[in-house]
Amino acid sequence: MEKKNLYIKGALNCAETIIDTYNKEHGTKIPVAIGSGMGSGVTCGSLCGAINAGVAIIGFITGRESHLEENVARSLVNQYMKKCREKYNSEICIDLKNNKITCEEIVDFAYNELNKILKK
């Protein structure tokens, strides 16, 4: 389901927005607080918070509890990251900003790709 304008500046940060929206749409209870330190590229322009939140959700939903289990999350995160790089040529917040990618755009894209990856 393609959604637009998930992110509202001044409300939740980009990562919190991804987690909050995922919870509301999928009935999960992933703590939104996990995303609180991820916004603005983990506060320093590094890994985009929206993309990072997607990685955290994939881990939460498909991750393993023991080394005896297959690491399904790893391959799903790899697919997710490749989609982000294909679209924007970077997953680094400062690069995205320098390329005039808005938070609204990356949040929408990251959320839609997250849902596609988890539906497979």
Order of alpha helices (4+ residues) and beta strands (2+ residues): alpha-alpha-alpha-alpha-alpha
